Amino acid sequence: MTLEELQQFIDEEDELFKKVKDTNQTERERIFARTIKLGEEYGELCDEVLAHVGDQRKDKLNEKHDLDGEFADVVIVAFLLAKSMNVDMKKALENKIQKIKEKHNNQL
């Protein structure tokens, strides 16, 4: 999947959510809801990481796990939140990657 395909999916999901969710929801409320959802998904990812390394409670170790899916959930919700806040994720990622590369080059 390309970044463009991911962004197209995000745009489609955003439109779908706007149709099926409370139509009276303000953009501010949508941002808060997506921020809280990102926290929830991050928590689920943390549970999966703990299970993956064997540090989860025994009763949770016996449950079905989906580490890949939890990583994907975090990315999708982060992109949805970025869209709500008018952040161009492609540009943001390009800029951040460039800064990281420059930092690493300066450390060599």
Secondary structure, DSSP 8 states (H G I E B T S, - for coil): --HHHHHHHHHHHHHHHHHHS-TT--HHHHHHHHHHHHHHHHHHHHHHHHHHTT-S-HHHHTS---HHHHHHHHHHHHHHHHHHTT--HHHHHHHHHHHHHHHHHHH-
